[in-house]
């Protein structure tokens, strides 16, 4: 059984999901060919002991230093990738061999070359799109309010048609129940998270232990300094990870064990990505959401509020003291509303839920594989 997994490197959530599922599939004897879209993404996966090839360095979503999406720059980059004769067309030519060598090709999330190949009869039966529910909504409504309504609707319809043509679609969300629901070839699953074994290895129980993660698009030193100040003012002990902040004392560029840190923490600080919110939900952790102008994450934050997930939202607007105060207040509010129970207990409660989520994915992915005839 052979599976190719293409994970875009615009944010690390896609890569974290890729490494998690790849390790689990390999443990079941499945051969997995990993592909990503940047040298940084390749290095990230190498940190988990996985070799990946880089398909193309031309396609990426564009952000500023506070993770606000730059829509015009992103549109230009994607258009340049699709229409330049030496970019997407060349990648499709390369991917032909990937299709020949594998029984299934996973597209996490919405790489244009695989969106195109997933439409065509010769390839589409092997293509499986993996995407967050909020990301699909953001993609389909990308031009709403920015171009004439009729054109925006046409774009949305074309994208929806492309997605629907693939052999299968795996839509995940941190709020979905721990079971696979499906309508034809479209499956709804809970976002998978790393399995953390219960342990008693965190010192100073009763203190506020904070696991913070900012993806690489966050590289504003003023924001980082204000975050550090707010945590310090609240009396917290922080474990901070962020590739864009690695030059700062006390920050790590990467931590392959960050999920364990989060599962055993008092609270989490992160942008409202699907992975971070899933960790908070599975391991029952309060979370401070650093909200930016990224459409799918704004939808995630709204859904967290609807679910009653213990959280606070903070927004960076360039005012360092106001941001530090917001972090301080959010830490205190979440810690006072939550009994700081021994961290190993919350990890134990989440262990079974994480196992269940991962098993759902493994069973479904292996069931979708139709091995080629020898």
N, C-alpha and C positions, 0 to 999 in steps of 0.2 A: 504494500500500500504506500503510495507516494503522494505527498501534498506539497505544493508550492505556496508560500505565504508571503504576500507583498504587503508590507506595513509602511505607510507614509511616515516621514520623520518630522512633520510640521510641529507636532507636540509629542511628548514621550508616552502619553497614554496608549497610543496605537502600538508603540514598541514594547511597552510593558505587557500588554495583552498578547502580543506576538511571542515574546519570550516565555510567558507563562504557559500558553497553549502548546508551544513547540516542545518545551521540556516534558510536558505531560503526554503529548502524542508520542514523542520518542520513547518514553518509558513504556508505552504500549506496543512498541515495535514499528511505529510508522516512520517512514523516512520523510523528513521535512527539509525543503529547500527555501531558505530565508532570503528575501530581497527587500531592500529599503531604498530611500530616495536621497540620502546625503551621507557624506563621510562621517559627520557627527553621529548620525543614526547608526552607522556601521560600528563605530567605536562604542556606542552605548550598548549595543547587543553583544559586542565582544566582552564587555564587562560581566555579562551573564554566561560567558563561556560559549557563545554561539557565533559562528561565522556567517556573515551575510554578504551578498554582492550588492553593489549600488547600481540600480537601473539607469537613473538619469539624475543629473544635478541641476536640471533646468526648471523642474516643476516644484513650486512651494507656495504656501499661503504666506502673505507678508504681514508683519506686525511691527509696532514701535517698541520702545524699551520698557513699556508698562503693559505689554501684551494686548494692547488695543489693535484690533484688526484694521489694516490699511486697505480699504476696499478697492480704491482705484488702482493701487499698486498690485494688488492681488489679481484683479481683472486683467491687467496688462500682462502680468507674468503668465497666467493661465492661457490667455490668448496667444502669447508668443510661443508657449510650449506646444499648443495644439496645432497652430498653423505654420510654424517653422518647419520646412521639409526635413531638417536634420535632427528633429527632436522627437515628437510623438511618433511619427512614422518610423523612425529608426528604432524606437523602443518596441513598437509593435513587431517589427522584424526580429528583434532579439527574443521577444516573448514567445514567438512561434516555437522555438526549441524548448522553452519551459513547458509549454502545453504538450509537446510530444513526450517529454520525460516524466510527466506527472499525471495522476488520475484526477486531481482536483486543484484548482487555483483560487486561493482566497485573496480578496481585495479589501484591505483594511487601511484606509477608508476612502473610497471613491476616486482612486487614481484614474485619470482620464483615459489612459491607454486601455485599461481593463474595462472601463465603462463602455468603450467603443467595441472592444473584442467580445464583450458579453452580449452584444446585440446581434452578432453574426452567427448564423447556423453552424458554421464549422467549429466554433469555439465555445459558444454560449453554454452548452450543456456541462462544461467543466468549471464555469465561473460561479463563485459564491461571493456575494458582497456582504461584508461585515461592517456595521455602522451603528453609531448611537442614534436613537430616535430623534434627538434634538438636532444632531448634525444633518440628518437628511432634510429635516424641515428648514434648517438654515440654508442649505444648498438650493433647495427648490424655490425659496423665496428671496434668493440673493439680490435680485434686481427690483424687488418690490419697492415702489416709491422713488426709484432712481431713474427709471426709463418709462416710456409710455406703457400704460396698463396692458394693452393688447400684446405688446412685445414681451413684457415680463411674464404674462400668462403663457405665451407660446414657449418661452424658455423653460418655464416650470413643467409644462406638459412634456417637452422633449426629454428633460432630465428624468422625470418620473417614468417615461416609456423606456429609456435606456436601462434604468435600474430594474424595472420589472421583467425585462427580457432575459436576464441571467438565469442560470439553472436553479439558483436558490438565493434567498436573502435572509441574513441573520441580523435582526434588529435587536439591539440590547439597550437596557436602561437600568439605572441603579434602583428604580422604583418597581420594576417588574417582579412578580412573585417567583419563587424558586421552583419553576416548572417551565417546560417548553410549550408554548401555545403556537398554533400554526393555522394559517389559512392558505391552503395549497402549498406553494413552495416558499412562502414567507413565514419565517419563524420569529417569535418574540421570546427573548431569553433575558434573565438577569445578568448584568455585567459581571464577568468573572473577576475574582480577586485572588491574590496569593494566599495560600493556606499557612497560617501561623500556628505552630504547636504551642499549647499552653506552657507557661514557664513562670518562674519566680525570680527572674534575674534582674529586675529593675530596682535600684536602690532608692532610699528616701521616700518610702510610701507616705502619702499624705501631702507631699509637695505637688505643685502643678507642673507636670512634665508635658512639654509641648513638642509635637512632631510637625515641623514646617517643611513644606515643599513648594518651590516656585519653578515652573518650567523655564526652559532656556530663553524664552522671549523676555522674561523679566531680567533686566540688567541695569536698572536705574539705581545707582548707589544711594541716592537720597531716600528712595522708597525703602531700601534695605535697612538703612540706618534708623529710619522712623519705626520700622517693624521691630528691630532689635530693642529700641528704646521702650516701645509699648510693652513688649514681653518682660523686659527688666522691671519696668514700673509696676507690673502686675505681680512681680515676685516669681515669675516662671523660670523654669530650667528648659532650655530649648535645644533641640537637635534639628539643625537647619541644613537643607539641601537645595541646591540650585546651580545649574551650570553657569548661568549668567552672573552669579554672585560669588563664584569660587575664589575670586581674588580677595575677598573680605575675610578677616580673621573670624574663626568660628563657623564658617560655612564649608560644606563639602560639595564638590562638583557633582558627584554621583554617590549613591549608596544602594547597593543591591539588596540590602536588608532593611530598607526604609519602611516597608509595609509592616515588618515586625515591630519597628519603633513606634509606628502609628497605632498598631493594635494594642500595645502596652502603655500607651500614653494617656494623659488626662484629657487632652484635646488635640485637635489637628488644625493646622492653618494651611490653606491651599486655595488656589483658584477653583471655581466650581466645575471642574472637569468630571466626567462620568466615573473615572477610576477613583478619585479622591472621595466622592460622595458615596460610592459603593463601599469603600473601606469603612467610612464612617457609619454606614447603615449596617453592614455585616458585623462589625466589631463593636457596635453600639457606642460610638464616640461622638461627643459634640464637636462641631467644626466651625471655624471662622473662615468665611468665604471672601477672598479678595476679588471683588467683582470688577471686570473691565469691559470694554466695548468689544465683546466677542459673542456673536448672536446665540450660538448653541449653549454657551455657558450661562448666559442670562436666562435662557429657558430652563436650564438645570436648576439655577438658584430659585426661580419661581416655583418649580416642582418641589424642591426641598421644603419650601414654605407651606405648600399645599399638604404635604405629608406630615407636617409637624415635626420634621427632623430638627433636633436641637442644634441651632446654628445662629450665627450673627453675620451680617454682611457689612464689610468695610469697603470703602471706595477711595482710591488715591486720586487726589485732584491737584497735587503739587504742594500742598500745605503739610509740611513734615510734622509740625506739632499737632495739628488736628488729626492726622493719620495715627500718630503715636497714641494720642488720647483715645481714639476709637479702638485701637488694638487693646489697650489697657482695660477699657471699659468692657469690651467683649470678652476678654479672658476672665475678668472678675465675675461677669454676669453668668457665663457658662459654668464656671467652677462653683459658684454659690448655688446654682440651680441643680447641680449634679453632685451627688455624694462621691467623694474621691475614693471609691472602693479599690482594693488591691488590684493592680493592673492585670495580674495573671488570671483573675476571674473573668474579666471581660474578654480576654483572649480566648479563654476556654469556651465561653458562650458563643463566640463567633466561629470557632473551629469547624463545627459541624455544618454551619451555614455556608462557609467557604468551600468545604468539600462538596456539598450538594451542588453549588453553582458550577464548580469545575466539572463535575461528573456529567451534568446536563450537556455542557459543551462537547465533551469528549464523545459521549454517546451519539450526539447528533452529527458531529463532523465525520466520525467513522462510518455512520450509516449513510451519509451522502456520497461516499466514495464508491464509484463503480469501476473496479479494477479492469484495466485493459486486457484484452485477450492475449495470451502468450504468443 
